């Protein structure tokens, strides 16, 4: 009887510890105001179980952002979840696809219906913003600014940012995501994230 009580207490302690473990920033609800990135949008598409030929076409083609945008608009009847995406979301997905597709053959799952797409797909601009932009300043500094891609890349190439461990392609992808999704009005930001930080 005593061993059973100890096991229950140990189990309860373990669950409490796991619940208290901090979420990665990408999944912390406080950041829900930041628009989803292409990885999340593509995962939504793939998890909607489109025909196998559509999955193959999405994961193995090489297109520009403009070509992907046209392709996605043309596939909305076959891939019905695309009908729920607004123009910005479709542009974000097209942008992501242009940077990350085709997936290397080694990353293509044997059974797409059972794949954990959120883990399998490369990081997107939102992931990069939450992982890297907060290391020196509050996230608000980044996501409230509306800038051109050249301006974002200029900031990333300043001495204060050049040490951030991103590949040139990741810098391009991050800048592209910010052009499409930053410029969030301050009144949409949680109050605890509005103060402090650096300015450019």
N, C-alpha and C positions, 0 to 999 in steps of 0.2 A: 504494500500500500504506500509506503514511504517513497519507494522508487518511482511509482506512478506519479505521485505529486511532484517529485523532482523533475521528471520528464515534462510534465505539463508546464511547470514554471520555466524550465529551460526553453521549451517551445514558445511560450508567450514572450519571453525575453528576446528570443531571436526575431520573432515577427515585429516586435516593437523597434528593435535595432534596424531592421530592414526598412521599416516605414519612416524612420528618422533619417535614413541615408539621403543626402542631398541628390536631387535630380540633376542630370546633365542639363545645362542651360537650354538646349534644344527642346526639352520636354517640360521645363518648368512653366506652369501656367501663367506666371507673372509676365512672360514674354509673348503671350498669345496675341498681343496687338501687332507684332511684327509679322508681315505677310509670309505665308508659306513659300518655300523655295521649290525649285523644279524637282528635286528628289522626292519631296512629299507629294507633289502633283502627279509625278509619273507613277509613284507607288499606288496612289488612288486609282489611276487608270488601270494599272496591271492587276490590282486586287479586285477590280470590277469584272474580272474574267472575260476579257475580250477574246474573239476567236484567235486561235494559235497563229494564224497567218499575220494578224495585226500585231501580236506580241513580237513575232520575228521581225516584222518591218520596223517596229519602234526601236528595237534593241540592236539591229545590225546595219542600219542605214547611216550614211554620212550626208548631212545636208547643212546648209547655212540656216541662220535663224529665220530669215524670211521664207526659205523653202519649207522649214518645219512648220511655220505658222500657217502657210497655205495648206500643207498636208493635214495638219490637225483640224483645220476648219472643214476640209473635205471629208474627213473621217467621222464627223460627229454623228452621222446616222448609224454607222457600224459600231462605233465606240460611244455608246449613249452617255456615259459619265462626262464626256467632253462638253455636252450641252449645258452642264451646270457651271462651267468655268466662265468667268467674265473675261473681257479683253486683256486685262493686266495679267490674270492668271495664265491665260493661253500664251501670252508673250513670254512670261517667266518660264513656262514649260518649254516653249520653243527655244528660248535662249539656252536653257539647261541642256536640252538635247543636242544643240549645236556644239556645245563644249565637250560633252561626255559620250556621245555615240559615234561609232558603234562600240558596244561593250566588247572588251577582249573575249575571245572564244572561251578562255578558261573561266570567265565569270558568268557565262550563260548557264543557268541551272538546267539540269536534266529534266526536271518536271516544274515548269513555270507555275503551275497551279498550287504547288506546295512551297514556293520560294518565299523567304522573308525579305521582301523588296526593300524595306526601310534600312535593313542592314547590308544588303547586297549592292545597292546602287551607290555611286560616288557621292560625296558631300556636295551640297548646293551652297549658293550664296548666303542663305539664311544661316546654315550651319557654320559657315566661315565667320560671319558677322558675330555670332554668339560665342564662338570659340576664341576669336582673336581680338576683336575690337574692344572687348571689356577688360583686357589684361592691363590697360593703362588708364582708361577713363570709363565713365558711365556710358551705357549703350545709347542713351538719349543723344549724346554728342554726334553719333554717327547717323542714326535713323531719322532724325528730324531735318537733316540737311538735304536740299535738292541741288544736285550738281550734274555736270556733264561727266561722261566717262573719262575724258582727258583730265579733268580736275581731280576725280577720284584716284586715277592712276598717279597723278602728280603727288598727291598726298601720300600714297603708298610708297613712293620712291624718295620721300624725305628721309633724312637721317634718323628721325624718331620712329619711322615705320619700316625702313629697309631691312632691319634685323628680324622682322617677323618671318617665320619659316613657312613661306608660301612659294609655290612654283610660279613662274611667269603666267602660266595658263590659269592657275587658281586666282592670281591677282586680277587677271582679265575677267574671269567669271564673277568674282566678288564685285568688281566695279560695275559690271553689267547688271547684276542683281540690284545693286544700290540705285542705279539710274532708274530702273523699273519700279522699285519698291520703297525707296527712302523718300524723305520729305513728308513724314508722318506728322500731322498737326499735334502740337504739344498737349492739347486737351484730350487726345486719345491715349496719352502715355499715363500709366499708373503714377499717382502722385509721388510715391516713394522713389521713382526713377527720374524725376524731373530736375532735381538739384544736382549741383556739383559737376565735376568733369572738366576736361580741357576744352579749348576752342581752337579752331584752325584759323 
